[in-house]
Amino acid sequence: MLALTRKRGESIIIGGEIEVILITTGRESAKIGVKAPRHIRVDRKELHDQIMAENKEGAGMDRAALKGLRRKLLEEAMAADQKAIEEKKAARAEYIASLSSKPQDD
């Protein structure tokens, strides 16, 4: 860890893009400002830690639940495919029936 001493109004630059400015100091705290490009997310550490914990918890879904979800999605896809096949068969049979019922020109 790099420890720096800064006076009020002084700053440090991180990676050429992020500026951290010491705004005020108090007995138990310091107020800092952070200037960063919009694409760089800046969070307080406690918020970052909470977000990471929630992400880790969400990523650890139960394998059995994932398998069940996969099975259900596959069954629904297969049922939709079967329905489409049956609809095509019915349309084809209807078309063939319409051909045989038309009078033929000699």
Secondary structure, 3 states (H helix, E strand, C coil): CCCCCCCCCCEEEECCCEEEEEEEECCCCEEEEEECCCCCCCCCHHHHHHHHHHHHHHHCCCHHHHHHHHHHHHHHHHHHHHHHHHHHHHHHHHHHHHHHHCCCCC
